[in-house]
Amino acid sequence: MATWGHLGFQDSASPLMEQLIFFHDHTMVVLILITTLVGYIMGTLFFNTLTNRFLLEGQTIEIIWTILPALILIFIALPSLRLLYLLDEVNNPSVTIKAIGHQWYWSYEYSDFLQVEFDSYMLPTNELSENGFRLLDVDNRTILPMNTQIRVLISAADVIHSWTIPSLGIKADAIPGRLNQVSFLMNRPGLFYGQCSEICGANHSFMPIVVESVSVNSFLSWVSTASEL
């Protein structure tokens, strides 16, 4: 059972990721039905002895296998377009942060608060705690409030990076000289891990991302403490 659990998506932590998982399941159902139908037809062709010596053209079947795939594509395309618009929507963010990719670490700036910025490096193995995750834990986590609309402005200082957190349904390239933005809302507390998903150099797999979702009160306490440092 543990092996099968690793083959799917991570547990959703945002409404966007929930919609992505729903769309994946919807598409997989369509693909399974198509595969089953085609497999059944091929099986009947291989294992029966029926022949038709006078079959010259099949206008009916040609109409069916032209219209049916078109309808199937519509059933896949409409939810896909809806989801694309949802992923690009930015709804009056309450907190804005800026994530800047470097070789090979991330730096964060909390634009809504004075003097709250820090660098986030991967923790080396010899500094990990007993419950830490190798190659995933960082020295400074990105603290964000749950049930709050968050906007992240993403850029890079040197080469192209990618700010990616699978459980939030977030993946955006960090490009030098350009600002990309993503918007999300976390609906539960926890630690959410990600990694740079762009081949940005020799150590690109060693610049992880850790977002810690906390209550609004805990976030305000952390911000006030961080501003005084």
C-alpha positions in Angstrom: 0.0 0.0 0.0 2.9 2.4 0.7 4.2 1.9 -2.8 0.9 2.7 -4.4 0.7 5.8 -2.2 3.8 7.2 -3.8 2.4 6.8 -7.3 -0.2 9.5 -7.0 -0.3 13.2 -6.2 0.6 14.7 -2.8 -2.3 15.5 -0.5 -3.9 18.7 -1.5 -3.3 21.8 0.6 -5.1 24.4 -1.5 -8.3 24.7 -3.6 -6.2 24.9 -6.8 -4.6 21.6 -6.1 -8.0 20.0 -5.3 -9.2 21.2 -8.8 -6.1 19.8 -10.4 -6.6 16.4 -8.8 -10.3 16.4 -9.9 -9.4 17.2 -13.4 -6.7 14.5 -13.4 -9.3 11.9 -12.2 -11.9 13.1 -14.8 -9.3 12.7 -17.6 -8.2 9.3 -16.4 -11.8 8.0 -16.4 -12.2 9.1 -20.0 -8.9 7.5 -21.0 -9.8 4.2 -19.2 -13.1 4.1 -21.0 -11.4 4.7 -24.4 -8.8 2.1 -23.7 -11.4 -0.4 -22.6 -13.6 0.2 -25.7 -10.6 0.0 -28.1 -9.3 -3.2 -26.4 -12.7 -4.8 -26.6 -13.1 -4.0 -30.3 -9.6 -5.3 -31.1 -10.3 -8.5 -29.1 -13.5 -9.1 -31.1 -11.6 -8.6 -34.4 -8.8 -11.0 -33.4 -10.9 -13.8 -31.9 -14.0 -14.1 -34.1 -14.4 -15.7 -37.5 -17.1 -13.3 -38.9 -16.5 -12.0 -42.4 -18.4 -9.7 -44.8 -17.4 -10.1 -48.4 -19.6 -7.3 -49.6 -18.5 -4.5 -47.3 -17.3 -1.7 -49.6 -17.8 1.4 -47.4 -19.1 2.2 -43.9 -20.5 5.7 -43.8 -22.2 5.1 -40.5 -19.1 3.9 -38.6 -17.1 6.7 -40.2 -19.5 9.3 -38.9 -19.4 7.7 -35.4 -15.6 7.6 -35.1 -15.4 11.2 -36.3 -18.0 12.7 -34.0 -17.3 10.6 -30.9 -13.6 11.7 -30.5 -14.7 15.3 -31.1 -17.2 15.0 -28.2 -14.7 13.4 -26.0 -12.2 16.2 -26.7 -14.8 18.7 -25.7 -15.5 16.9 -22.4 -11.7 17.2 -21.7 -11.1 20.7 -23.1 -13.9 22.6 -21.2 -12.8 21.6 -17.7 -9.2 22.2 -18.8 -9.9 25.8 -19.9 -11.8 26.5 -16.7 -8.9 25.3 -14.7 -6.4 27.4 -16.6 -8.4 30.5 -15.9 -8.6 29.6 -12.2 -4.8 29.1 -12.0 -4.1 32.5 -13.5 -6.7 34.4 -11.4 -5.4 36.8 -8.7 -8.0 37.6 -6.1 -7.1 40.7 -4.0 -4.1 39.2 -2.2 -3.8 39.9 1.5 -0.1 39.1 1.7 2.5 39.6 -1.1 6.0 38.1 -0.9 8.8 38.0 -3.5 10.8 34.9 -4.1 14.2 35.4 -5.9 16.2 32.4 -7.2 19.9 32.3 -6.9 22.6 29.7 -7.6 21.7 27.8 -5.4 19.3 29.1 -2.8 16.1 31.2 -2.5 15.8 34.6 -1.0 12.4 36.0 0.2 11.1 39.5 0.7 7.9 40.3 2.5 6.8 43.4 0.7 4.0 44.3 3.0 6.3 44.5 6.1 9.3 46.6 6.8 12.7 44.9 6.7 11.5 41.3 6.6 13.7 39.4 4.2 16.0 36.4 4.4 17.8 33.8 2.5 16.8 30.1 2.5 19.5 27.5 2.1 19.2 23.7 2.2 20.2 22.2 5.5 23.3 19.9 5.1 22.8 16.3 6.2 25.0 16.7 9.3 22.8 19.5 10.6 19.4 17.8 10.1 17.3 17.0 13.2 16.0 13.4 13.7 12.7 14.2 12.0 14.1 16.3 9.2 14.0 15.4 5.5 17.3 15.1 3.7 17.6 17.4 0.7 14.3 19.0 1.5 14.7 20.9 4.8 15.9 24.5 4.8 17.4 26.8 7.5 14.7 29.5 7.0 11.2 28.4 6.2 8.7 30.6 4.4 6.1 31.4 7.0 2.6 32.2 5.5 -0.9 32.4 7.0 -3.5 29.8 6.2 -7.0 30.7 4.8 -5.4 33.9 3.4 -5.0 34.8 -0.2 -1.2 34.9 -0.9 0.5 36.3 -3.9 4.1 35.4 -4.7 6.2 37.5 -7.2 8.9 35.2 -8.6 12.1 36.3 -10.3 15.8 35.2 -10.5 19.2 36.9 -10.1 21.3 34.8 -12.4 19.7 31.9 -14.4 16.2 30.5 -14.8 14.9 28.7 -11.7 11.4 27.3 -11.0 9.5 27.9 -7.7 7.5 24.7 -7.3 5.3 23.3 -4.5 3.3 20.2 -5.6 0.8 20.1 -2.7 -0.2 23.7 -3.4 -0.5 23.2 -7.2 2.2 25.9 -7.8 4.9 25.9 -10.4 6.3 29.1 -12.0 9.6 29.9 -13.6 11.9 32.4 -12.0 13.4 34.3 -14.9 16.1 37.1 -14.6 14.7 40.5 -15.5 11.1 39.3 -15.3 8.4 39.0 -12.6 6.1 36.1 -12.7 3.3 35.8 -10.2 1.2 33.0 -8.6 -1.7 33.2 -6.3 -2.9 30.6 -3.8 -4.7 29.9 -0.6 -3.7 27.3 1.9 -6.7 25.6 3.6 -4.8 23.7 6.3 -1.7 24.2 8.5 1.5 22.2 7.8 4.8 22.0 6.1 4.8 21.9 2.3 7.9 21.0 0.5 9.1 21.8 -3.0 12.3 22.0 -5.1 13.6 24.0 -8.0 12.1 22.3 -11.1 14.4 23.9 -13.7 17.8 22.6 -14.7 19.6 25.7 -13.5 23.0 24.3 -12.9 25.0 21.6 -11.2 23.3 22.1 -7.8 19.8 22.8 -8.9 18.3 19.9 -7.0 19.8 21.3 -3.8 17.7 24.5 -3.5 14.5 23.2 -1.8 11.5 25.3 -0.8 9.6 24.9 2.5 6.4 26.8 3.1 5.0 26.6 6.7 1.3 27.3 6.9 0.3 28.8 10.3 -2.6 30.6 11.8 -2.9 34.4 11.2 -2.1 35.2 14.8 1.0 33.0 14.7 2.1 34.7 11.4 1.6 38.2 12.8 3.7 37.2 15.9 6.4 35.9 13.6 6.4 39.0 11.4 6.7 41.3 14.4 9.6 39.3 15.8 11.3 39.1 12.4 11.0 42.9 11.9 12.8 43.5 15.1 15.8 41.4 14.2 
